[in-house]
């Protein structure tokens, strides 16, 4: 029984990450029609920046989190939407599939290449992720562990639970009780009709990509201390979250969370 409950806790932690990732994929697919295989790459880039700011440059956790999650991740999503995804609106299905996969490979490689070049050109000492045994997350370092009966719960797991709950409530409030959420739902249901009623579909899509990328950034920073900071791991986690997206029929955020 003890082993069972420990597995339940571990599964719930992974499920929280899958729920956050699946919600971001559903959100961007709703307004663009593109399945963003590069979602894991955005998560990795955000986590890698957080790692470099906190571990490499010694910034405090809260400042590193604000810059990486709140600023960098949404800007990356907005930039990808403007430069790449918006141009794929009328592209063939094959192109919509291949381009995100290319970004899935390219973005992490660019992150690692940038650190190597900065170290070489400026004689910096930014660490590579494979040089650090324990990756710092949003929780305390070293992590704190509590025993509930015979079940062990650590601070990194609690951070995932809290983030998943906050993300679920925040997305529900935005989509159901704000004008932005109303515009997003209108663009999803009837894009042409929404445009005739004065809704800027491209701007609404851009906001969706920013929110989706922010969710990817949150998941990435939370995932790194649990599963290590390397691109294949992030790719695998996003692929594992795909059944939750399918269960949600690429539309329902609440079902995507339950699926996770």
Helices and strands as residue ranges (DSSP letters): H 2-32, H 39-51, I 52-56, H 61-65, I 66-73, H 74-83, G 85-88, H 93-122, G 129-131, E 145-148, E 151-154, H 155-177, H 179-189, H 191-196, H 201-227, H 231-247, H 253-259
